[in-house]
């Protein structure tokens, strides 16, 4: 052992010291498991012993992400009550100290811990969770709305389709998710308009998270020549839906025929490099690439899995249907956890809040993976919302004197009891039956609308 490094016993005792002085225990025991406490210790910044040290602040921040009332005031109120229940000195319910502690919390600590947790969940996955013993990665994009402040508008401008003063700043997210475990491996963020704000550009920053032998599933946004070449160089196979512009020229009479509407063709490098690619990088790209096109399940797929004997059309159809899980994962993050609209008012805090939500998501996935291993089922068979509800109920009645080494096996058994239904090919309309309240839409900036009301009064309702 390196004498300059603290011993594992010392590290664990230090982490437990933070846990014993923490007033928000909802997630801290997950972060202080033997598999994670080393990483927590490594990422802790230098700090003084305050009312809200980094570990306490992160724990409260995570609790906010799980609570129906996500206000800082509610988080501080819960902390103050917990201190009284734990016979600790009482503290003020003013939110100033907690908000300043959240601002001091390093963004790199939260993002690194999220990525580390996701990678560890995926790496320790049961091999049976993979596709043909190969890890499958899902990629997709989504957007998140944030408060309409000047700082947020400058960093994340609202879409051009919204009138000035009437829209909200939006952040585009592109995530890389493990199909087997559901863990988030990494996330890239950027604005929704302007140069290099598209999903492809953001995803290029995530390619280092792919490993040789992985299989990448994505929609038609990703079926481009340069990305396919990059993946081929990394030793990663791809299965994408064919891009709409190429579907019009797909001719299954060309190339090497493998079966009905199934062939291998050679695609050539575009004559000019895209604006984001340097001339040297363009020169290093191969002049052509062999890919497989096939029509199956009402979709045209493009893949680098060329051998029909090893991977049949039916296999590829079944595999591509699994891509829908990434849509459900984003729904769990945005709807179940409540990240559809974040609350922080500066770009730096917006990024930090997003990473806290993603860390909370991965910690729930950690519970689901542990439960799936115990019950010998797939994590995708376990309900995410059911796990969140059980976790919140469990933490309310959890005896804080119980050792934090592991979760009770009984709890993990409860998590695995409620399985999601198997509904292949499910189709639902993107519409709601319940009508919203008949409120008029704001068609002018709020300060102008307010001045009109003061001058003319509220408009009369039409009869």
N, C-alpha and C positions, 0 to 999 in steps of 0.2 A: 504494500500500500504506500502511496506517495505521502511522506510525512507532512508536506505542505498542504494537503487536502484534508478537510475535516472528515472524521470517521462517519460511516453511515449511521451509527448509533447517535452521535452528536447531531447530525442533520435531522434525524427523525425526531429527536427530542426538541429541537428548535422549532420544527414544523408543528409539533404538538403544543408547544408553548403558544404559538400563534392561534391554533385552533381553540385552546382552552380559554383564550382571551377574546375570542370572536363571538359577536352577538348574532351573527347571521349564519346558521349552521346548515342551511338548505343544501349547499353544494360542497362545503369545505371538506367533508369526509371523503368525497370522491376524489378531490384533488390531492388528498394526503394519503391515498392508498400507497402501498409499497411500490407499485408500478409507476406512480406519477410524482411522488413527493420529491424525488431527486430533481426532476425538471422544474418543479415549483421553486425549490431552493435555488437552483441555478439562475432562474429568471427574476428572482426578487431584487429590486433595486436597493441601493443604499438609502436608508431612511432612519428618521428618529422615531422613538416610541411615541406615537400620537394616539389620539382617541380613535382615529380611523387609519391604521397602518395599511399597507398595500394589500395584504391578504384579506383583511376585514373589508376593505373597500371593494375588492373584486367579488367577494362573497355577497355583499349587499347588492352590488351591481347585477350579479347573476340572479339574485332573488327578485330584483325589479323586473327582469326579463320574463320571469315566471308568474308574476303576480298580475291579477286583473287590474289593480290600481298601480300603475307604473310610475307614479309621481315620486320625486325625491322626498317629499314630505312624508309620504306613507312609509318609505324605507327607513327614514330616521325615526319615525314614531315606533315602528316595530323594533328597531334597535334599542330605543330608550326603554320600552317595556321589557324586552328580553334582559337588559342589564338589571332591572329591578327584580325580575323573577330569579335571576342567577346570583342575587345578592352582591352585585357589583355596584360601585359608586354611580349615582344617577348622573345623567348628562342632559344638556339642553336639547330641546326639540327643534332648534334653529337648524336650517339646512345648509348654512354657509360652509361649515367645516367639512361636511360630507361632499358638497359640490367641489370644493377646492381639492379634496383628496381624489375625487374622480378625475379631475383635470391633471393631477400629478401622476396618475397611474400610467405607466409607459404603454404606449400603443403596441410596441414590439413585444412586450410581455404577454399581452392578451392574444395577439395574433399567433405568436410562436407557440403558446400553450394550446391554442385551438388546433393548429396544424399538427403539433406533436401528438395530441390526443387522437386525432383522426387517423394519423399514420400508424399509431400503435394499435388501435382497434382493428384496422385493416390487416396489419402484419400478423396479428394473433388470431385472425379469423380461422375458423375450421375450413380445411381444404374442400370439404363438401359444399361449402357456400359458393365456391367459384364455378365458372363455366369450363368444363373439361380441364380442370386443374389450372386454369388460367384466370388471373384476376381481371375483372371487367370494370372499366371506369366509365362513368356517365358524365357528359358535359352538356351544359345548357346555360342560358342566361335569363335574367329577370331584372326588374327595376324596383327601387325603393323610393318612397316619397319622404321628404323632410320638411321642416318648418320653413316658411317663406321669409328668410332673413337675407340681408344684403350679402353677408359672407357666404352663405350657402348658394345664393344665386350666382355669385362670381365663380365659385369652384365647380358647381354642378348646375349649369343653366337649365331652366325649364324647357320642355320641348317647344319647337318652333310653332306647333299647331295651337299653342295656348297664347292668349293675348297677354301682354305685359300687365302685371298687377293682379291677374286672375288665376294664374297657375301656381304650381309648386315646384321647387327644385327637385330633380330626380337624379338618382345614382344608378348606373348600370352595374350589375353583378354578373360574373361568369364563374360558375362553381364546378369543381371536379369532385365527384362523389363515387365512393366504392359501392358497386352494385350489391355485393354479397352482404356487407354489414350495414350499409346505409350511412357510413361515416363520411363527413366532409373532409377531404384531403387538403384543399386549398381554395381560396377565393380571390378573384381579381376585381378591382373596383375602378370605375371611371365615369365620366359624364355621359349623357345620352345623346349629345350632339357635338359636332365639331370633328376635327381630324383625329383619327385613331381612337374613336369612341365606339367602334363596332365590336361585336362579340369575338370575331376572329383575332383582332388586335389584342384584346384582353386575354384571350386564351393562350396566345403565344407566350405570355409571361408564366404560364402554368405548365408548359411542356416538360420542364425539368422534374416535375413531380411524377412523370410517367416512367415506368421501368420496362426494361426489355422483357418481352413476353406478355405484356398487358394487351388487352383488347379495349379499344375506345369506341363507345356508342354515342352518336350525336345525330341531330336533325340535319336538314338540308343546308343550313348556314355553313356547315363545316366541310362540305364535299368540294374542296378546291384543290387544284393541282399542287400548290406549294405546301399546303398542310399535309397532303397525302405523302409527298416526298419527305417532309420532315419526320413524319411518323415512321415511314419506312426506314429512314436512317437510324432512328432510335430503336428499331426492332419491335415496334408496336403495330399491331394490326388494327385496322379501322373498319367499322360498319356504319355507314351513313346513308340517309335517304338522298337520292340523287337531287342535285340542284335543279330548280325549276327551269332555268335557261337551257340546261343540257337535256332535260327530259324531252324537249321538243325535237331534238336532233338525234335521240337515241334510236339506233337502227340495229336490231338483233340479227340482221342478216350479215353484218360485218364481223370481222374478228374470228376468233376460234370458238366454234359453237360447242357448248357443253350440254345443252338440253333445250327444252322449250323456253324461249325468252330468257336465256341464260348463256352468256358468252364472256370471253376475255378479249379486251381491246387494248390497244396501245394509245395512250394519250400523250400529247407532245407539250413541251414547255411553251408558254406564251412568248410571243416575239419580243415583248418589252417587259421589264420588271415593274411590279406595282410600286406606287409612290412610297410605301413604307420600307421597301427592300433596297439595300445598297447594291451597287453594280457588282462588287466582289462577291456578295452572297448569291446574287443572281447567276453569276458565272459558275459557281460551285454546284448549282442545282443540276440534276441529270436532265438530259435533253428529252427523255421520254420515260414513261412509267406504265407497266402493265397493271391493269385493274380489272375487276370482274363486275359486270353489270347483270342484274337479274330482276325480273318482274315477279313479285310474289306478294300476296295479301293486299292487292290493290295499290302497291307502292313499287317504285323502282329504286333498288338499293345499289350502292356502289361499295365495294369492299376489296381489301387486299388479301382476303382468304380465298386463294385461287383454286384450290383443289376440290372438285365436287364430290370426290369419294370421302375425303376427310370432313368436309363441311357441305352438307346438302342444302338445297333450297329450303326444305322444311326446317333444318337446323337454324338457318339464318333468319327465317321468318320468326321462329320462336324466340331467338335471341333479340331481334330488334323490337319485339313486343315488350321486352323488359325495359326498354328506354323510357317507358311511361313512368317508371318509378322516380325518375328525377323530377318530373312535374309534381308528384305527390310529396317528394322531399321538400321542394320549395314551398309547397302549400303548408307543410308542417312548420317550416321556419316562419313564414309570413303570416299565416292565419292562426294556427294553433298556438304558436309562441307570441304572435302579435307584432311582427316586424314590418308589416305593410307600410306603416308610417312611423319613423323614428321621431324622437322628441328633442334631441339635442340641437342647439342653435348655431353651432360653429362646425366647419368641415372636419376639423380634427376630432371633435367629440362625436360627430356623426359616424366617422370611421370606427372609433373606439366602441360606440354603442352597437354597431353592426357586428363587430368581432365578438362582443360579449354575447349577443344572441346566438352566434354561430358556435361559440364555446358551450353555451347551455344546450344547444342542439346535440353537440357531440357527446356531452356528458349523459344525456338521455339515451343516446345510441349506445353508450358504454353499458348502461343498465340493461338495455335490450339484448346486447350481445352476450353479457354474462347470463342473463335469463335463458337465452336460446341455447347456450352451451349446456346449461343445467337440464333443460327440458328436451334436449336433442331434437330441436326444430330449427327452422331457418329464421333469422331475425326479421325477414320481410313478412313472416307470418304473424308477427306481434304488432299490436296497435300502438302507434306512437302516442296518440292522445290518451289512450288508456294508461300508458306508462307515466305520462306527465301527471295525470289525475291521481294515480296511486302514489307517486313520489311526493306530491304536495300533501296528501292526506297522511302519509307515513311520517313526514318530517314534523307535522304538527303534534304528533303523539310520541315521537322518538325520544327515548330516555338518553339525555346527553351524557350520562355517566357510563353508558355502554362503550366498550372499546371501539375505536374507529378503524380497526384493521380490516374489516370486511363487512359487507352488508349481510343482514340476516337472510339465510337461505329461504325462509318462509316468504319474505317479501319478493324475492326473485321468482318464486313459484307462482305468486299472485300475478306478477307481470306476464307470465307465459300463459295464463289461463284464458285470456280474451284474445282469440285469433281473428285476424281479418279474413274476409271471404275471398275465395278465388273467383275472380270475375273477368276472365279473358274476353277481350273485344268489347268491353263495356262502352256504351255511347250515352252521353248525357248532354242535353241542350245547355249552352252557356247563357242561361237566363234564369231569373228568379220569379217565383209566383207572387210573393208578398210585395205589395206596392209600397213605395216609400211615401213619407209624408209629403203632401202637396206644397212644398216650399219652392218659391221662385228661385231661379239660378241667379247668382251674382254676375252681372254683365258689365260692371264698371269696377274700378279699384275701390276697395272698402272705404278709403277716406273720402272719395267723391260721393259714394252712395250715402255715407253718413251725413255729409253736408247737405245733400238733397233732402234727406229726411228732416233735418233741422229747419230747412227752409220751407219745404212743402208738406211735411208730415208723411206718415206711412201711406202708401197707395191703397186705395179701397179694393176690397176683394170683389172679383167679378161674380155676379149672381147668375 
